[in-house]
Amino acid sequence: MEEFKKKRNMSPFKILAIGFLTVILTGAILLTLPIATQSGEITSFLDSIFTATSAVCVTGLVVLDTGTYWSTFGQVIILTLIEIGGLGFMAMSTFFAMVLGKRISLRERLVMQEAYNTFSLQGIISHVRYMLLFTVSVQLFAALILMTQFIPIYGIGTGIYYGIFHAISAFNNAGFDLLGNFTSITIFNENKIILITLAILINIGGLGYLVIREIISGVRAKRKLKNFSLHAKVVLTISGILLSVGTIALLIFEWNNPATIEHMSFGNKLTNAFFSAVTPRTAGFNSISNSDMSPAGKLLTMGYMFVGGSPGSTAGGVKTTTLGIVVFTLISVLRGRQDAEVYKRRISQSIVFKAMAIFMLGITIVIIGVMILSITEVGSSFETILYEVISAFGTVGLSQGLTPTLSSVGKVTIAIIMYLGRVGPLTVMLALAGKQEKINYKYPEGKILIG
């Protein structure tokens, strides 16, 4: 009876943290089965849990090649974990509850509110319904487009399967592919239909369902951007700036790089630069060699991986709105204003503090991860390790080839970082902190010199 009460009193943060761990563990057990591999061998539990973590956390970092090592059964398990991880296990629970006609409790609604970063409980069930319908519709439409490219190359059966797999992987910003030998989609770097389709899927999945819903309703009502909610305006503004600046910057950085895009036509250069600006936020596909990019290109990619997508989306990272709030706060300080302001609206101090906490926790996780891997991964360069850790934290999946050679400690470290990046560092910290006490007093103000 006491255990039952404890479960009922668990905070939404704890339920989310434990829920993701449960899905990861279940997936890992299934991936250890001989039927999950093409050779029929039993996969080590460490490799299985790393793969399951990467799938549920929609990252795409792999120690075993998805296309050549895992059987169809194993690949379907990975694909299922990607869908659950992208949508969130609460969405799947809600779906089955609705099918069975079960009532959704207030606690479950609170967990969903935290999971999908909605502003209130009102309409949360309809939001999940819309999310499920929208996800299936977009993935199906994109899969049909991809099939037109895969079927002529791989045949009808494999072409259909590849279309579905890569559409789901891209929409959920997972970055898993079936093309083999850790090459991602570099063999299709001159196929504009595949690159643009995947890029659009990544962008849609990375914007967040609330913003997508607002865009669709706004288009129907012929509303201008200025009439959108503040959240949607910030997400679209930051995302648009990152995408356009990233495309132009990568086009310049890689223009004369013979190992990436120098040999391509202008159209293909532009498409690959655009794709390379999209995929670090946070999809993990790559159409050009990551390890052969220019130093400036690698640095920009790492910055984009750290930022990631937007709240309530399938993407990881500290999120576009967090970056926006940090920038808006900096601008306000430089202008001598006491509050962070954007679009003639004041941002509350609690949101600013939360953004700063997420940003600093993200930096702290990356630093600790780099320190650990610098000790365990002997012979690996600092750049390669930093790239890998940021990719794991941002749940991106891009790699410079370090993942398959990771030591046991390295695999555990990267798996933990992927988990923290997907669930959210602040969510995990609050889950570990337990019940928060309410303080009804304030200490006297003190002064500290800064700068």
BALO-656720 format. One record per residue (C-alpha): x, y, z; residue in one letter. Coordinates in steps of 0.05 Angstrom, whole numbers, padded with zeros to 5 digits, always signed. Last residue first. Example, Ala and Ser with C-alpha at 12.3 -4.5 7.8 and 13.67 -1.06 7.14 Angstrom:
REM residues 2
+00273-00021+00143S/+00246-00090+00156A/
END
This chain:
REM residues 451
+00657+00836-00304G/+00615+00827-00241I/+00622+00856-00171L/+00576+00823-00120I/+00523+00856-00077K/+00476+00825-00025G/+00401+00830-00017E/+00372+00806+00049P/+00344+00734+00045Y/+00273+00722+00021K/+00216+00684+00054Y/+00158+00638+00036N/+00199+00580+00010I/+00162+00522-00021K/+00200+00456-00017E/+00213+00418-00080Q/+00200+00343-00076K/+00255+00300-00105G/+00321+00329-00129A/+00334+00269-00174L/+00272+00284-00217A/+00290+00358-00217L/+00360+00341-00243M/+00332+00294-00296V/+00281+00346-00320T/+00335+00400-00321L/+00382+00356-00362P/+00328+00341-00414G/+00298+00273-00429V/+00335+00271-00495R/+00401+00303-00476G/+00406+00267-00409L/+00394+00200-00444Y/+00445+00215-00498M/+00496+00236-00444I/+00484+00171-00406I/+00494+00130-00470A/+00558+00170-00486I/+00587+00154-00417T/+00567+00080-00420V/+00599+00073-00489K/+00662+00108-00466G/+00668+00064-00405V/+00663+00002-00450S/+00714+00032-00498S/+00690+00068-00561L/+00715+00043-00629T/+00647+00043-00665P/+00631+00113-00637T/+00696+00150-00657L/+00684+00155-00732G/+00676+00230-00739Q/+00605+00226-00715S/+00536+00256-00727L/+00482+00224-00684G/+00445+00287-00663V/+00418+00274-00594T/+00445+00343-00575G/+00482+00312-00517F/+00508+00255-00561A/+00531+00301-00617S/+00563+00347-00566I/+00601+00287-00537V/+00623+00261-00606E/+00648+00329-00631Y/+00686+00341-00566L/+00719+00272-00573I/+00739+00283-00646T/+00766+00353-00631E/+00806+00328-00571F/+00840+00275-00614S/+00831+00201-00601S/+00894+00162-00582G/+00868+00138-00515V/+00792+00139-00510E/+00784+00129-00434T/+00819+00192-00407I/+00796+00243-00459S/+00729+00207-00457L/+00719+00226-00384I/+00740+00299-00393M/+00697+00307-00455V/+00636+00280-00418G/+00648+00327-00359I/+00653+00387-00406I/+00592+00367-00446V/+00549+00357-00384I/+00572+00424-00355T/+00555+00461-00420I/+00486+00430-00421G/+00475+00446-00348L/+00495+00518-00362M/+00445+00525-00419F/+00389+00490-00381I/+00400+00534-00320A/+00403+00598-00362M/+00337+00579-00396A/+00305+00564-00329K/+00329+00630-00299F/+00301+00668-00360V/+00235+00631-00354I/+00230+00648-00280S/+00250+00720-00294Q/+00189+00730-00339S/+00200+00750-00411I/+00172+00819-00428R/+00136+00828-00494R/+00147+00881-00548K/+00171+00828-00598Y/+00226+00808-00550V/+00246+00833-00480E/+00291+00809-00424A/+00278+00852-00363D/+00320+00904-00326Q/+00338+00943-00389R/+00407+00976-00395G/+00412+00964-00470R/+00471+00916-00461L/+00431+00879-00408V/+00371+00874-00455S/+00415+00847-00511I/+00444+00794-00465L/+00375+00774-00441T/+00350+00768-00513F/+00410+00725-00531V/+00400+00678-00471V/+00324+00676-00487I/+00337+00659-00559G/+00387+00603-00542L/+00335+00573-00496T/+00282+00582-00549T/+00324+00544-00600T/+00332+00483-00555K/+00386+00460-00506V/+00398+00401-00552G/+00347+00348-00573G/+00297+00342-00629A/+00230+00305-00633T/+00193+00370-00616S/+00160+00398-00554G/+00214+00451-00547P/+00253+00469-00610S/+00313+00438-00644G/+00387+00430-00627G/+00430+00484-00595V/+00489+00439-00580F/+00487+00407-00649M/+00486+00476-00682Y/+00549+00497-00645G/+00583+00431-00663M/+00565+00441-00736T/+00593+00512-00736L/+00659+00485-00707L/+00662+00429-00758K/+00650+00478-00816G/+00703+00526-00790A/+00754+00468-00785P/+00737+00448-00857S/+00698+00384-00866M/+00734+00318-00877D/+00713+00285-00812S/+00640+00300-00826N/+00641+00269-00896S/+00584+00296-00939I/+00511+00275-00942S/+00504+00267-00866N/+00445+00242-00827F/+00447+00257-00752G/+00380+00290-00744A/+00387+00345-00691T/+00392+00403-00708R/+00458+00380-00739P/+00418+00357-00800T/+00392+00424-00824V/+00457+00463-00838A/+00488+00402-00873S/+00424+00395-00915F/+00429+00468-00937F/+00503+00461-00953A/+00487+00396-00991N/+00432+00429-01032T/+00474+00491-01047L/+00534+00450-01070K/+00487+00405-01111N/+00459+00465-01147G/+00528+00497-01157F/+00554+00432-01188S/+00597+00387-01144M/+00673+00377-01144H/+00685+00426-01087E/+00631+00395-01042I/+00666+00353-00988T/+00737+00325-00994A/+00757+00375-01048P/+00742+00434-01000N/+00737+00496-01044N/+00664+00514-01028W/+00665+00482-00958E/+00669+00544-00914F/+00629+00589-00961I/+00571+00540-00972L/+00575+00523-00898L/+00566+00596-00879A/+00508+00608-00928I/+00470+00546-00905T/+00484+00559-00831G/+00461+00632-00835V/+00396+00612-00869S/+00380+00554-00822L/+00402+00588-00758L/+00363+00652-00775I/+00300+00614-00794G/+00302+00570-00732S/+00312+00631-00687I/+00254+00669-00720T/+00207+00609-00725L/+00218+00589-00652V/+00212+00661-00627V/+00149+00674-00667K/+00117+00608-00646A/+00130+00623-00572H/+00104+00694-00577L/+00039+00670-00607S/+00025+00686-00680F/-00006+00752-00702N/+00061+00782-00724K/+00071+00722-00769L/+00011+00741-00812K/-00056+00704-00808R/-00089+00675-00870K/-00139+00635-00827A/-00118+00570-00861R/-00045+00590-00860V/-00050+00607-00786G/-00084+00541-00769S/-00027+00504-00803I/+00027+00548-00772I/-00005+00541-00703E/-00007+00466-00708R/+00066+00465-00730I/+00085+00510-00672V/+00050+00466-00620L/+00078+00403-00652Y/+00151+00424-00646G/+00197+00454-00698L/+00246+00396-00701G/+00199+00345-00733G/+00181+00393-00788I/+00254+00412-00800N/+00277+00340-00802I/+00221+00321-00850L/+00238+00380-00895I/+00312+00360-00895A/+00295+00286-00910L/+00253+00307-00971T/+00306+00357-00994I/+00362+00305-00990L/+00322+00249-01023I/+00295+00293-01080I/+00362+00327-01091K/+00400+00263-01105N/+00473+00287-01110E/+00492+00268-01039N/+00458+00200-01048F/+00519+00157-01033I/+00533+00202-00972T/+00468+00179-00941I/+00497+00150-00876S/+00564+00117-00893T/+00569+00075-00830F/+00580+00012-00872N/+00507+00004-00892G/+00450+00040-00927L/+00401+00024-00871L/+00399+00092-00837D/+00390+00118-00766F/+00392+00195-00762G/+00339+00201-00706A/+00308+00269-00720N/+00239+00237-00710N/+00218+00258-00779F/+00284+00233-00808A/+00280+00163-00776S/+00207+00155-00794I/+00219+00174-00867A/+00283+00132-00869H/+00248+00069-00847F/+00186+00078-00890I/+00225+00091-00954G/+00275+00036-00939Y/+00219-00015-00930Y/+00185+00007-00995I/+00251+00002-01033G/+00268-00065-01002T/+00203-00096-01026G/+00199-00061-01094I/+00272-00066-01117G/+00335-00034-01089Y/+00353+00019-01141I/+00287+00034-01177P/+00250+00025-01111I/+00294+00074-01071F/+00279+00139-01107Q/+00203+00132-01116T/+00201+00101-01046M/+00228+00166-01017L/+00166+00203-01042I/+00119+00150-01013L/+00157+00152-00947A/+00147+00227-00944A/+00071+00220-00950F/+00070+00164-00897L/+00114+00203-00848Q/+00072+00266-00855V/+00006+00229-00845S/+00030+00186-00787V/+00059+00246-00750T/-00002+00290-00761F/-00049+00237-00735L/-00007+00224-00673L/+00003+00298-00658M/-00070+00315-00668Y/-00090+00261-00618R/-00037+00285-00570V/-00062+00357-00576H/-00134+00333-00567S/-00112+00301-00502I/-00076+00364-00478I/-00136+00409-00493G/-00130+00447-00428Q/-00073+00422-00386L/-00034+00487-00397S/+00027+00517-00430F/+00049+00455-00468T/+00121+00431-00462N/+00106+00362-00492Y/+00133+00319-00435A/+00113+00367-00379E/+00041+00372-00404Q/+00040+00298-00416M/+00061+00285-00344V/+00007+00331-00319L/-00045+00296-00363R/-00023+00228-00334E/-00032+00257-00264R/-00102+00282-00282L/-00123+00213-00305S/-00137+00192-00377I/-00199+00148-00378R/-00193+00081-00414K/-00231+00069-00478G/-00183+00014-00500L/-00164+00053-00562V/-00158+00117-00521M/-00113+00083-00470A/-00071+00054-00526F/-00060+00123-00556F/-00047+00155-00488T/+00007+00104-00473S/+00038+00117-00541M/+00037+00192-00529A/+00066+00182-00459M/+00124+00142-00489F/+00146+00204-00527G/+00133+00217-00600L/+00206+00214-00619G/+00226+00161-00569G/+00167+00117-00585I/+00179+00124-00660E/+00254+00112-00652I/+00241+00051-00607L/+00195+00022-00660T/+00249+00034-00714L/+00301-00001-00671I/+00255-00060-00660I/+00240-00061-00735V/+00316-00062-00748Q/+00326-00120-00701G/+00271-00161-00734F/+00298-00143-00803T/+00365-00169-00780S/+00417-00123-00749W/+00491-00121-00770Y/+00490-00096-00842T/+00441-00037-00844G/+00446-00015-00771T/+00522-00016-00768D/+00542-00032-00696L/+00570+00021-00649V/+00516+00069-00670V/+00502+00144-00657L/+00433+00158-00686G/+00405+00203-00633T/+00330+00192-00626V/+00336+00183-00550C/+00297+00119-00558V/+00343+00097-00615A/+00409+00118-00584S/+00389+00087-00518T/+00369+00022-00553A/+00435+00020-00590T/+00476+00032-00526F/+00433-00019-00489I/+00446-00071-00542S/+00521-00056-00545D/+00526-00063-00469L/+00482-00125-00469F/+00528-00161-00517S/+00494-00183-00580T/+00475-00257-00586I/+00493-00285-00654E/+00442-00302-00708G/+00486-00275-00763S/+00434-00224-00786Q/+00421-00201-00715T/+00355-00191-00677A/+00337-00265-00679I/+00395-00280-00632P/+00361-00239-00577L/+00403-00182-00547T/+00362-00131-00584L/+00299-00150-00546L/+00333-00139-00479I/+00359-00071-00502A/+00289-00049-00525G/+00259-00066-00457T/+00315-00029-00421L/+00307+00033-00465I/+00231+00034-00455V/+00240+00029-00380T/+00292+00084-00378L/+00246+00130-00417F/+00190+00118-00367G/+00236+00128-00307I/+00256+00198-00329A/+00186+00217-00350L/+00154+00190-00286I/+00207+00225-00244K/+00195+00292-00277F/+00119+00284-00272P/+00129+00278-00196S/+00117+00212-00162M/+00061+00215-00110N/+00021+00159-00142R/+00082+00115-00143K/+00096+00130-00069K/+00023+00114-00052K/+00028+00046-00087F/+00092+00031-00049E/+00057+00047+00018E/+00000+00000+00000M/
END
